């Protein structure tokens, strides 16, 4: 939206006024016509429609933007919309999503700025190639993500479909079915017989007989084809889409296999094979760089799971870095897996990383300040509003930690159920007939049940339970181990 001739009023309270005024000044430099109205309330979240109708002439502006933290519905007032929950984000919301604002929901919930940007960039992009895989366009937009289901033949049918649903929800574009060397072609066929999904599928094997089965079931993508595979089933792979790999760690071997595949009529995607850290990672990245210069426009794939799975470090930063490295190398498809606990969430992380890398590349800028990030434990700028100290100031810095799990009525044992993604609080009553188990996905859900049943009397015990239940909730979100009475983030 053009900023000229648009009149905007930013409404706020006393506490956030200075921040809102600074945001207004920044937007004014971009050509917006802005006023700021400070209502007589300290907390902007308390602003309601009645207060607005008595204090603001909403019809005088094209957009009257109230704080996103207010829970009120402003649809009864003309031109009144909710801004972001945090006043520091007003500029981004207005610059990138003014038309999307809602009178009912905070801007954070109705504007996905990164998706708007990606669609705009894709319209301008002139890709060197595009490949259609069962309706999935490869070669345009962020890199395509392939998520591998490990040892698919060992899983029950419902577990396979649950994995497919999970990976698609996390942002995967293609579902890869992995099979171990010990899996027979007959077992592979049993998996394909029970599959019920519209998602593009690939098979991850170098066994020609398993590949034959997959081709018979109209597989979308074959991972992978080397000289031996093409010697044995090359004719059957004509017109199929295959990821071609080298027979050794040389670019010459890969080029030779690509040439063979093209003669057979195979639609090729090249994979120079990404090596793990301290086992040739830099050399393999160099091979991809060399291939990119020798065969510009050739579709390429990299298995970034070889890096995330083989280093004991949080996957988030690794996926962010690898996504930007492969973006520089113009890699089109990324294969990853969540085979271990430490890589859980890698598909989601890679999905977001690839979007960030794509926006960065298309805008010819660094992967920062793009309205999309992977900052989960750290932040770029403070958006805090420290409360004003009132009355007597009491120093609690030297108080001991609250550690008691016992109360006159009994004690609580707290844990997590990873499969159901639930917090479990077991009340061991001093009266054995009154033992109780309470479950929920958030700490406050369980606390409400505990207080409603009057299971605690002591304030210290209440504080302890709140602390432990919140730790359990964070452990479920982050994947960290939860052990009652032990620190959750020891290294921070």
Secondary structure, DSSP 8 states (H G I E B T S, - for coil): ---TT-EEEEEE-TTTHHHHHHHHHHHHTTT-EEEEEE-S-S-GGG--HHHHHHH--GGGSSEEEE-TT-----TTSTTEEE--SSGGGHHHHHHHHGGG--SSS-HHHH--HHHHHHHHHHHH---S--EEETTEEESSSS-EEEEEETTGGGS-HHHHHHHHHHHHHHT-SEEEEE--TT--HHHHHHHHHH----SEEEEE---HHHHHHHHHTT-SEEEEE-HHHHHHHTGGGTTSEEEEE-SSSSHHHHHHHHHHHHHTT-EEEEE-----TTTTHHHHHHHHHHHHHHSTT--BEEETHHHHTTSSS-HHHHHHHHHHHHHHTT--EEEEE--SGGGTTHHHHHHHHHHHHHHHHHHTS-SSSSS----SS--SS---------S-----TT-------EETTEEEEEEEETTTTEEEEEEEESSGGG-EEEEESSHHHHHHHHHHTT----HHHHHHHHHHHHHHHHHHHH-----TTS-S-TT-
